[in-house]
Amino acid sequence: MKKLALHWKILIGMIVGILFGLGMTTIDGGATFVANWINPFGTIFVKLLKLIAIPLILASLVKGISDLKDISKFKNIGLKTISIYIGTTVIAISIGLLMVNIVKPGNGISEETISKLTETYANSGDVQSKLAEASKQKGSGPLQFLVDIVPDNALKAMVDNSAMLQVIFFTIFLGISMLLIGEKRAKPLKDFFDSLNEVVLKMVDIIMLSAPFAVFALLANVVVSSDDPDLLVALLKYAGTVVVGLILMISCYILLISIFTKMNPFWFLKQLSPAQLLAFSTSSSAATLPVTMERVEEHIGVDKEVSSFVLPVGATINMDGTSLYQAVAAVFIAQALSFDLTFADQLTIILTALLASIGSAAVPGAGMVMLVIVLESIGFPADKLAIGLALIFAVDRPLDMCRTVVNVTGDATVSVLVAKSVGKLHDPKPKNWDDNLDEIK
């Protein structure tokens, strides 16, 4: 009997989780049961993925750079990566603006709904914390994000998942320095990181055995903890606009893959699907990073020299899905609160969302924080910012799940495009968790 593919197992786990969550909402104490006895297993899974994210970046990136044996190759990969990331982000923001100006979802929101949303969310701790964080970001200098990339303590950066860019900076510095001392002197350290990389990838394989059960737990908890259904229905037009925009963005990736690599785009999506499904379940590109790297390298065929740089950088600065959402959300809020936007304002949204996606990459809850920065850039009244966030807060979690899928797909797409351009795309060589089991029996 043919073994069921991982993506089908995860999909079944998601569907059962949603149905189970819906069933528990009809039972008294069902939400509490899910929170106490089901959700912890999903939380443990996410923590395990985050646990290995930093070691994976460290080992994989050092191995990737040291395998290049030529610094000029790394420079070539870096320039192409950043250029394509900027290009796809601009496309994403433009699609978002096009969709929201065509559909005009904010024009259909009644005063009653605005009042109810404001009363429910405007003064919540989550909204106020996002406003405070955005204010802190806005008070920073224009080059503060560059300052933040350079750590003053490498070990301190490695114990904080939000400091991923600092870890990448240190790791690149270490890898280039290894190249400069010569292959013979660097060999003991290179052997260590090569071995560490194999061990961490094996950890990914083992953790993924529990993925179907973990997404069941995560989705069940999302369903039982969802907000007022009436408010969700009222915001359906806005949410639909975002989702259609995200689908168009994935179509754009498919087109790029098809044109520039001649790869079957549907095969590409199938190989990446476990990472996409996990991104949907966890709402975190960083937590999904180990799985994304494993799928891109072993199942799609991107060399580690490319994936080890492109994917960690993408997980922190490339937020195509989030940037598209910024554009739709900003214009939606302006429409709902009768704040007129000029063409120049919409161009400002493109520029600010692009810069915010890089500068706010390591901020927890980056999407909402970025949105506040975008709204302030077009002169949106400060006293209405909390109301603006309250308008979209009810559907932020499900949309966050959707836009994380696009973020991860965008990272993988760029890694394939860069690999193809530098001749680092080969036949996939998938590994299983028990490949070496015979050696230890």
C-alpha positions in Angstrom: 0.0 0.0 0.0 1.4 3.4 -1.0 2.3 5.6 2.0 0.2 8.8 2.2 2.2 11.9 1.3 3.0 14.3 4.1 1.0 17.2 2.7 -2.1 15.0 2.6 -1.6 14.0 6.2 -1.3 17.7 7.2 -4.3 18.7 5.2 -6.4 15.9 6.9 -5.1 17.2 10.3 -6.2 20.7 9.4 -9.7 19.7 8.2 -10.3 17.4 11.3 -9.0 20.2 13.5 -11.4 22.8 12.1 -14.4 20.3 12.4 -13.4 19.4 15.9 -13.1 23.1 16.9 -16.5 23.8 15.4 -18.0 20.9 17.3 -16.4 22.1 20.6 -17.9 25.5 20.2 -21.4 23.9 20.6 -20.4 22.3 23.9 -20.3 24.1 27.3 -16.7 24.3 28.4 -15.5 23.1 24.9 -13.2 26.1 24.3 -11.6 25.6 27.8 -11.0 21.9 27.0 -9.3 22.7 23.7 -7.2 25.5 25.3 -6.1 23.2 28.2 -5.8 19.8 26.6 -5.4 20.2 22.8 -3.7 23.5 22.1 -0.5 22.7 24.2 0.5 20.0 21.7 0.3 22.6 18.9 2.3 25.0 21.0 5.0 22.4 21.7 5.3 21.7 18.0 5.8 25.4 17.2 8.4 25.8 20.0 10.3 22.8 18.6 10.5 24.4 15.2 11.6 27.7 16.7 14.1 25.8 18.8 16.1 24.6 15.8 15.7 27.8 13.7 18.8 29.6 14.9 21.1 26.4 14.9 19.8 25.7 11.3 20.6 29.2 10.1 24.0 29.1 11.7 25.0 25.7 10.4 23.3 26.0 7.0 24.6 29.5 6.1 28.2 28.7 7.2 28.2 25.5 5.1 26.6 27.4 2.2 29.2 30.2 2.2 32.2 27.9 2.8 31.1 25.6 0.0 31.2 28.5 -2.5 35.0 28.9 -2.1 34.6 32.3 -3.8 33.4 35.5 -2.2 32.4 37.0 -5.5 29.8 34.2 -5.9 28.2 35.2 -2.6 28.1 38.8 -3.6 26.3 37.8 -6.8 23.7 35.7 -4.9 23.2 38.5 -2.4 22.6 41.3 -5.0 20.1 39.1 -7.0 18.3 38.1 -3.8 17.7 41.6 -2.5 16.8 42.9 -6.0 14.1 40.2 -6.6 12.8 40.6 -3.0 12.3 44.3 -3.6 10.6 43.6 -7.0 8.1 41.1 -5.6 7.2 43.3 -2.7 6.5 46.2 -5.0 4.3 43.9 -7.1 2.5 42.7 -4.0 1.7 46.2 -2.7 0.6 47.2 -6.2 -1.8 44.2 -6.5 -3.2 45.2 -3.0 -3.9 48.8 -4.0 -5.4 47.7 -7.3 -7.8 45.3 -5.6 -8.9 47.7 -2.8 -9.5 50.5 -5.3 -11.6 48.3 -7.5 -13.7 46.5 -4.8 -13.9 49.5 -2.3 -14.7 47.3 0.7 -14.6 50.2 3.1 -17.6 51.8 1.5 -19.9 49.0 2.6 -19.2 49.3 6.4 -22.1 50.7 8.3 -21.7 53.3 11.2 -23.2 50.6 13.5 -20.5 48.1 12.6 -17.7 50.8 13.0 -19.1 51.7 16.5 -19.3 48.0 17.6 -15.8 47.3 16.3 -14.4 50.4 18.0 -16.1 49.6 21.3 -14.8 46.0 21.2 -11.2 46.5 20.1 -10.0 50.1 20.2 -9.0 50.1 23.8 -7.7 46.5 23.9 -4.2 45.8 25.1 -3.2 44.3 21.8 -4.2 47.4 19.8 -2.5 49.8 22.3 0.7 47.7 22.3 0.9 47.9 18.5 0.4 51.7 18.6 3.2 52.0 21.2 5.6 49.8 19.2 4.9 51.7 16.0 5.5 55.0 17.8 8.9 53.6 19.0 9.7 52.5 15.4 8.8 55.9 14.0 11.0 57.7 16.5 14.1 55.8 15.3 16.4 57.2 12.7 16.2 56.3 9.0 19.2 54.0 9.2 18.2 52.4 12.6 17.3 49.1 10.9 21.0 48.9 9.7 22.2 49.6 13.2 19.9 46.9 14.6 21.2 44.3 12.1 24.7 44.4 13.7 24.8 42.6 17.1 27.0 43.7 20.0 27.0 40.2 21.4 26.7 37.2 19.1 25.7 34.8 21.8 22.9 37.1 23.0 21.6 37.3 19.4 21.5 33.5 19.2 19.2 33.2 22.2 16.5 35.5 20.7 14.5 34.3 17.7 13.4 37.9 16.9 17.1 38.8 16.4 17.4 36.6 13.3 18.9 39.3 11.1 21.7 39.7 13.7 22.4 36.0 13.6 22.5 36.1 9.8 24.9 39.1 9.9 27.3 37.2 12.3 27.0 34.0 10.4 27.9 35.7 7.0 30.8 37.4 8.7 32.0 34.1 10.1 31.6 32.3 6.8 33.5 34.9 4.8 36.3 34.9 7.4 36.5 31.1 7.0 37.0 31.6 3.3 39.7 34.2 3.9 41.9 31.9 6.1 42.1 29.2 3.5 40.5 25.8 3.1 43.1 23.9 5.1 42.8 26.1 8.2 39.0 26.3 8.0 38.5 22.6 7.6 38.0 21.6 11.3 35.4 24.3 11.8 33.7 23.5 8.4 33.5 19.9 9.3 31.8 20.8 12.6 29.2 23.0 10.8 28.6 20.4 8.1 27.9 17.8 10.7 25.7 20.2 12.7 23.7 21.0 9.5 23.0 17.3 8.9 21.9 16.8 12.5 19.5 19.8 12.5 18.0 18.7 9.2 17.4 15.3 10.7 15.7 17.0 13.7 13.4 18.7 11.2 12.5 15.3 9.7 11.7 13.9 13.2 9.6 17.0 14.2 7.6 16.8 11.0 6.4 13.3 12.0 4.0 15.1 14.4 3.0 17.8 12.0 -0.5 16.4 11.2 -1.4 16.2 14.9 0.1 19.6 15.6 -1.9 21.4 12.9 -5.1 19.6 14.2 -4.4 21.2 17.6 -3.5 24.6 16.3 -6.5 24.9 14.0 -8.9 23.6 16.7 -7.7 26.3 19.0 -8.1 29.0 16.3 -11.7 28.0 15.7 -12.8 27.9 19.3 -11.1 31.2 20.1 -12.5 33.1 17.1 -14.2 36.4 17.6 -17.8 37.5 17.2 -19.2 35.8 14.0 -21.4 38.8 13.3 -18.4 41.1 13.1 -16.6 38.6 10.9 -19.5 38.6 8.4 -19.5 42.4 8.4 -15.8 42.4 7.4 -16.2 39.6 4.8 -15.9 42.0 1.8 -12.6 43.4 3.2 -11.2 39.9 4.1 -12.3 38.6 0.6 -10.4 41.5 -1.0 -7.2 40.6 0.8 -7.6 36.8 0.1 -8.2 37.4 -3.7 -5.1 39.7 -3.7 -3.0 37.0 -2.0 -4.2 34.4 -4.6 -3.2 36.8 -7.4 0.2 37.1 -5.8 0.7 33.3 -5.7 -0.4 33.3 -9.4 2.4 35.8 -10.0 4.9 33.4 -8.4 3.6 30.6 -10.5 4.2 32.7 -13.6 7.7 33.6 -12.6 8.6 30.0 -11.9 7.1 28.9 -15.2 8.8 31.6 -17.3 12.3 31.7 -15.7 12.9 28.2 -14.6 10.7 26.1 -17.0 9.7 24.1 -13.9 6.2 22.8 -13.6 4.7 25.4 -11.2 2.1 23.0 -9.9 4.9 20.4 -9.0 6.7 23.3 -7.3 3.6 24.1 -5.2 3.1 20.4 -4.4 6.6 20.0 -3.1 6.3 23.2 -1.0 2.8 22.4 0.3 3.9 21.0 3.7 5.6 24.3 4.5 2.7 26.3 3.2 0.2 24.3 5.3 2.4 24.8 8.4 2.7 28.5 7.6 -1.1 28.7 7.6 -1.4 26.8 10.9 1.3 28.7 12.8 1.1 32.2 11.2 4.8 32.4 11.5 7.4 32.5 8.7 10.2 32.1 11.3 8.7 29.0 12.8 8.1 27.5 9.4 11.7 28.4 8.2 13.3 24.9 9.1 10.6 23.2 7.1 10.8 25.6 4.2 14.5 25.1 4.0 14.1 21.3 4.0 11.5 21.3 1.3 13.3 23.7 -1.0 16.7 22.0 -0.7 15.7 18.3 -0.6 12.4 18.3 -2.5 12.8 21.1 -5.1 16.5 20.9 -5.6 18.0 24.3 -4.6 21.6 24.1 -3.6 22.4 24.9 0.0 24.7 27.8 -1.1 21.6 29.6 -2.3 18.8 28.4 0.1 20.9 29.0 3.3 21.1 32.7 2.5 17.9 33.5 0.5 15.4 31.8 2.9 16.6 33.1 6.3 16.9 36.6 4.9 13.5 36.2 3.2 11.9 35.1 6.5 12.9 38.4 8.1 12.7 41.0 5.4 10.5 39.6 2.6 6.9 40.0 3.5 5.0 40.0 0.2 1.7 38.8 1.8 2.0 41.2 4.7 2.9 44.1 2.4 -0.2 43.4 0.2 -2.3 43.3 3.3 -0.9 46.7 4.4 -2.0 48.3 1.2 -5.6 46.8 1.3 -6.0 47.5 5.1 -4.7 51.1 4.9 -7.1 52.1 2.0 -9.9 50.1 3.6 -9.6 52.0 6.8 -9.4 55.3 4.9 -12.6 54.4 3.0 -14.5 53.3 6.1 -13.6 56.5 8.0 -14.1 58.8 5.1 -10.4 59.9 4.8 -9.7 60.9 1.2 -6.6 59.5 -0.4 -4.8 61.1 -3.4 -2.8 59.3 -6.0 0.3 60.7 -4.3 -0.9 59.1 -1.0 -1.2 55.7 -2.7 2.4 56.1 -4.0 3.5 56.9 -0.5 1.8 53.7 0.7 3.9 51.7 -1.8 7.2 53.3 -0.6 6.4 53.2 3.1 5.1 49.6 3.0 8.3 48.5 1.2 10.6 50.2 3.7 8.5 49.1 6.7 8.7 45.4 5.6 12.5 45.7 5.9 12.8 48.0 8.9 10.1 46.3 11.1 11.0 42.7 10.1 12.0 41.6 13.6 9.2 43.3 15.5 6.6 40.9 17.1 3.2 41.4 15.5 5.0 43.1 12.6 1.9 43.3 10.4 -0.1 45.6 12.7 2.9 47.7 13.5 3.8 48.2 9.9 0.2 49.2 9.2 0.3 52.0 11.8 3.6 53.3 10.2 1.9 53.2 6.7 -1.2 55.1 8.0 0.9 57.8 9.7 2.9 58.2 6.4 -0.3 59.4 4.6 -1.3 61.8 7.3 -4.0 59.7 8.9 -5.4 61.4 12.0 -3.5 60.1 15.1 -6.7 60.1 17.2 -8.3 57.7 14.8 -5.4 55.2 14.6 -6.9 53.0 17.3 -10.3 53.0 15.6 -8.6 52.1 12.3 -6.9 49.1 13.9 -10.1 48.1 15.6 -11.8 47.9 12.2 -9.6 45.1 11.1 -8.7 43.4 14.3 -11.5 40.8 14.3 -10.3 39.2 11.1 -6.5 39.8 11.6 -5.7 36.3 12.8 -7.3 34.4 9.8 -5.8 36.9 7.4 -2.4 36.6 9.1 -2.6 32.8 8.5 -3.3 33.4 4.8 -0.6 36.1 4.3 2.0 33.9 6.0 1.4 31.3 3.3 2.2 33.9 0.7 5.3 35.1 2.6 6.7 31.6 2.7 5.8 30.9 -1.0 7.5 34.1 -2.0 10.7 33.2 -0.1 10.8 29.8 -1.8 10.1 31.3 -5.3 12.9 33.7 -5.0 15.3 31.0 -3.8 14.4 28.9 -7.0 14.8 32.0 -9.3 18.2 32.9 -7.8 19.4 29.2 -7.9 18.4 29.0 -11.5 20.2 32.2 -12.4 23.5 31.1 -10.8 23.3 27.4 -11.9 22.6 26.0 -8.5 19.3 24.2 -9.3 19.6 20.4 -9.4 17.5 17.3 -9.2 15.8 16.9 -5.8 17.2 14.3 -3.4 14.6 13.9 -0.6 15.7 12.3 2.7 13.6 10.5 5.3 14.0 10.5 9.1 15.0 6.8 9.2 17.5 6.8 6.3 20.4 5.9 8.5 18.6 3.6 10.9 20.3 0.5 9.7 23.7 1.9 10.6 22.9 2.1 14.3 21.1 -1.2 14.7 
